[in-house]
Amino acid sequence: MSMVIRSLEPYQDFLAPQYQNFPRGNYVNILMIRETLSETIFRTEGAAGPGLNKEFVRLTAGGEPVPRVVITKRKQVAVERRTGRELLRRFDMLYSANQKGGEDNICALNRNNPCEKCIDCMLYGYAVGGGGAQRSRVITQDAYSLLPAGDIAEERTFNATYDDGTMRDPINKEPSRALSENEYVKPHSHFLDVQVLKDVMAEELVYVLGNLLRSTRYGAVSSRVGRVTNHIIGITFSTCELYSNLELTEEVAGLLPEEPELPLLTQDLVPPVRETAARLAGQACGRVQEMPPEELDQLVAEVRQLYRQEEGLQALLRQLEGKYPDRG
């Protein structure tokens, strides 16, 4: 058993020994602060206009609704899922969706050809039109910005220049009409998020933590902007879901000064976020066991070390794969 798995031994009551068809109601709640490290654009693809995703929510119980920027749940998990699938592809752990084989039939997202047996399919779920399905055991929610949209969002005008660096066509001297405005989230903006895993094995928890730690690009135009760091600041094991992202964000926002000094420092946010999460978890109707911060730091360090040693990482993933049912 690897060092990473041994560090989870005190929490085996909440982790499945192998894949189980029927739910047991055991949850792993991963508490994160998502911090933007560049200009970032969170919007719905295909939506009219360049604006950010926003929702009007109340900062306090009696306060007026204010807009907050939203990272939708699908935009979060899609990035992390692709990160994990890159790893599985490198280890040849994505399989053919049928007996034909060939690259065109290899398990891929959005092609209606899940292999129904790789780690990604079994953990994040799949659905086949007219066929089988696996419900996702990674439960996500929309993540809300800690500060109102007015404090963290700006607009910028973009133009497309020609080869000579001007806005006029060097051949016909016509002015460029390629002007647009994009609304973006400023660097060092914070989003509070809890990702919930249901009825997972220890190896699956390690895989998800690796995906979170290694995912760095979110939102639109992510090849040029969209750098994000996921700070994992808490893990709580439970027999029920604990609290929502919105509850957590509203509670923590209520602790901030009326005019906070911007940008906020991540290290200053960790204590109030942890304390608020623990208080909300204390209201849960179920058994709750929080991983102490020093144990969490050790687990994260071990996960990072494991990912630096691909032979051991591949062995752990093969071990996990062997715990899934044989689908032929």
Buried (B, 14 or more C-beta within 10 A) or exposed (E): EBEBBEBBEEBEEBBBEEBEEEEEEBBBBBBBBBBBEBBBBBBBEEEEEBBBBBBEBBBEEEEEEBBBBBBBBEBBBBBBBBBBBEBBBEBEBBBBBEEEEEEEBBBBBEEEBBBBBBBBBBBBBBEEEEEEEBEBBBBBBBBBBBBBBEBBBEEEEEEEEEEEEEBEEEEEEEEEEEEEEBBBBBBBBBBBBBBBBBBBBBBBBBBBBBBBBBBBBBBBBBEEBBBBBBBBBBBBBBBBBBBBBBBBBBBBBBEBEEEEEEBBEBEEBBEBBBEBBBEBBEEBEEEBBBBEEEBBEBBBEBBBEBBEEEEBBBEBBEBBBEBBEEEE
